Amino acid sequence: MTFLTYLRERLCRGAKEHLLVIFCDRQGRYLEDAEMGWGTSHSIHLNIAQLFRRALSIDAASMVLAHNHPSGSCHPSEDDIEATRKLVSAGSLLGFEIKDHIIVTQKMAYSMRAGGQL
């Protein structure tokens, strides 16, 4: 199973957005993943403190964020970009790196790192 297939299986279900966080160690190896946010068809509720508590509890050093767009468009919204930048800033203060934020749909995917938003 490819990484993208895994993300689609975890996230592309139903008409609501879901946020999956993949936690990695200092060498960039997978530790675990967890659904940390959920919401409507156009937004996600995320408890930032809970996300970083989880990262600290498993000694993570970096994270990959991934969420779905039920609309079928994988381009980031202004809210997606702003929220990601806030998480990058908060993570940096705490010693965590956000490696990427990937938006997935059933047919496409978008990397905010590759797109220059990270």
N, C-alpha and C positions, 0 to 999 in steps of 0.2 A: 504494500500500500504506500502510495506517495504521500508526502506531507500535505499537499493540496487536497488530495482525496480525503485524508483524515480530517482536515479542517472543514471540508464540505459536509462530511458525515456528522461532525459534532455541531456545526452551526446552522446549516441550511435546512432548517425544519420549521415549518409553519410560517406565520406571517409576522413574527416579531424578531427584533434584533437580539443577538446574544453576543457577549464578549467572552472570549477564551483567552486565558493568560498562560503562556508556556514559560515555566521557570527553568533557568539554566544555572549551572555552577560557574566557578571562575574560569574554567576552561571552555565554557560554552556548551557543555554537555547537558542533555535533558535531565531534569530532576522530576518534574511532574507538571501536569496542567490542571487548570481548574476554571470552571465557568464563574466569572467574577462579576458579571453584569448582565442585565436583561432589560427589556423595555418594550416599547411600542414598535410600530413599523418604521418609525423615523428617528428614534432616540433610544439611548441606553442609560440606565441608572447604574452608577458605579460608586461604591464606597471606597474612596482612595486610601483611607487609613487601613481598612481591612485588607486591601491588596498588598500594601507594604508590610503589614503585620505578617501576612502569610509568607511573603518573600523572606522576611527576617527569620521566621520560625523554621524554615527549611534550609537556611544559609544560602539562598540564591544570590547571584551576583548580577544577573541580567534576565531580561524578559523579552518575549515576543508577544505582542498583542495581536489578536485576530478577531474580527467581527464580521457579521454578515449584513448584507443589504437586501432585504426581501424584495425591493423594487426591481432588482435585476441590474441596476447600475452599480458598478464597482468603484466609481470615482468618489473620492472623499468629499464630504460636505465641509463647509467652513467650520461647523461645530466639531466635526471629526478632527480637522487639522488643529483647531484651538485646544481641544481636550488632549490631543496627543502631545502637543507642545507643553502643556501644563504638567502632564505625567513625566515627560522627559526632564523638565526642570525640577520637579519634586524628587524624582529618582536620583538625579545628579546630586542633590543636596544630601541624600541618604546613602550615596555610594552605589547606586544601581544604574545599569545601562539599559535603556530600551533599544533593543537591536533593530526592531522593525514593528510596523503596524500594518497588517495585511487585511484588506477588505475582500471578502469572497462572496460570490454569487454561484448559482448552479453552473454557470457557463464561463465565468471570468474571475480573475483575481487582480488585485492592485497592491503593489508594495509602496508604502509611503516613503520608505528609504530610497528605493529606485526612482520614485517620482520627485524626489527632492524636498519633500515636506518634513523630513526628519533630520 
